[in-house]
Amino acid sequence: MTAQVRPQRLDRKPDVLSVKTDIDLVVIGAGVPGVTVAATLAEMGLRPLRDFVVFDAEPQPGGSWGRGWDFQTVGHTPLLTGPPGLSELGIRLSDQDPEAIVRDIMPPLMRRYEDAYDLYVARPVRVLRVEAMRRSPHLTVHIQVRDRPPRTITTRYVINATGDWSSPFVPWYPGALDFAGEQLPSAHIESLAGFAGKRVMVVGGGRSAVTILRELEPIAAATAWSTRREPDFHELPRLTLPSRTDSRQREMDARHEAEFVRFVERGERLPSEVSVRGIPLSRGTLAAIRRGLLVSRGPLASIQPDGVTLASGDRFEADAIIWATGSRPTMRHLAPLQLREQGGMARLRDGWSRRDNRVALLGYGTNRRNPVAARLDAERLAEGVFDRLGETPADVK
């Protein structure tokens, strides 16, 4: 990918009112996958605002990377990745300061990228809903910009790249509504400073829970960890243990990969990522296990105003509960299309909905939690939609 690199004009913003009311493709979401689709289409000759448009609900570039934790550093985020062509702008994520905070560096880098490739991402734009048009092969996309009146865009295709960061999943437990302390999903946390001196229960068996527990250790009065099953730490030869927290991720074998694909194609609920890939075992994580920090106390049974009861019958008095229990794809705006199956998931084939093949879901399925693989999916999806745009609507629907 090549770009005409010009002095950056960080004040350039596309006016959403200039977007055509009839456009071939709408991309919803401008994280790395959504921007990758846009950049790939632009490289193939399509023009933003004429052939396609990217809507982003966030006020700044970077997607979920732009609103992470204030303790998430570059060095502890090995899967940090950007869209294709960053290196041609002289930007290499591997050259960034490992102690830099991800949410501080990614927005300006992504803004520079969007400017250099003239992607004209429209933000902040909230997509209210997407609907099928009667007796027409087109879709209508209802959008709103700040406090302006809602507006409707007509399109042939929609690529949903909203990810799942904004839709955390919090399981229900008896007594949850009676808890007197603070309850927060891990995705809504910006800083752990507010938990200093508190007794904190962390619920969830994945990498986020491990990271949060290690960060809480020096500041919280007490911590406890609850998981549904025994944590699945990687078993690596001790001499090869990396020093960084999240340096390695177990790859899915062919059996698990094929199983995931079948789940997606049938629209069945996917197993959790950690149940397949496990938790990376670094030297720091191993030390935390040995001193008792990362030892699960088992599943929760119920919640009381002043704490929780574990399935074992043990109690933990808590001032706060952090739910590191994953998330669900952000798809509420697609509800009118009825893409979900009875089990609550959408059936896909090669990224496209099997109920409505005008809609593609990016970052959904096997590569939800692998940004590198999700970026490759985005490039393939962009190439696929480019081919579809050469067909007449009747050929497709």
Secondary structure as GFF3:
##gff-version 3
##sequence-region A 1 397
A	DSSP	three_ten_helix	16	18	.	.	.	ID=ss1
A	DSSP	beta_strand	22	28	.	.	.	ID=ss2
A	DSSP	alpha_helix	32	43	.	.	.	ID=ss3
A	DSSP	beta_strand	52	55	.	.	.	ID=ss4
A	DSSP	three_ten_helix	63	67	.	.	.	ID=ss5
A	DSSP	three_ten_helix	74	76	.	.	.	ID=ss6
A	DSSP	three_ten_helix	87	89	.	.	.	ID=ss7
A	DSSP	three_ten_helix	93	95	.	.	.	ID=ss8
A	DSSP	alpha_helix	102	116	.	.	.	ID=ss9
A	DSSP	beta_strand	126	132	.	.	.	ID=ss10
A	DSSP	beta_strand	139	144	.	.	.	ID=ss11
A	DSSP	beta_strand	151	160	.	.	.	ID=ss12
A	DSSP	three_ten_helix	176	178	.	.	.	ID=ss13
A	DSSP	beta_strand	182	185	.	.	.	ID=ss14
A	DSSP	three_ten_helix	186	188	.	.	.	ID=ss15
A	DSSP	three_ten_helix	193	195	.	.	.	ID=ss16
A	DSSP	beta_strand	199	203	.	.	.	ID=ss17
A	DSSP	alpha_helix	207	216	.	.	.	ID=ss18
A	DSSP	beta_strand	222	226	.	.	.	ID=ss19
A	DSSP	three_ten_helix	238	240	.	.	.	ID=ss20
A	DSSP	alpha_helix	254	266	.	.	.	ID=ss21
A	DSSP	alpha_helix	273	277	.	.	.	ID=ss22
A	DSSP	alpha_helix	283	290	.	.	.	ID=ss23
A	DSSP	beta_strand	300	304	.	.	.	ID=ss24
A	DSSP	beta_strand	307	310	.	.	.	ID=ss25
A	DSSP	beta_strand	315	317	.	.	.	ID=ss26
A	DSSP	beta_strand	320	323	.	.	.	ID=ss27
A	DSSP	three_ten_helix	332	337	.	.	.	ID=ss28
A	DSSP	beta_strand	348	349	.	.	.	ID=ss29
A	DSSP	beta_strand	352	353	.	.	.	ID=ss30
A	DSSP	beta_strand	359	361	.	.	.	ID=ss31
A	DSSP	alpha_helix	371	389	.	.	.	ID=ss32
A	DSSP	alpha_helix	393	396	.	.	.	ID=ss33
###
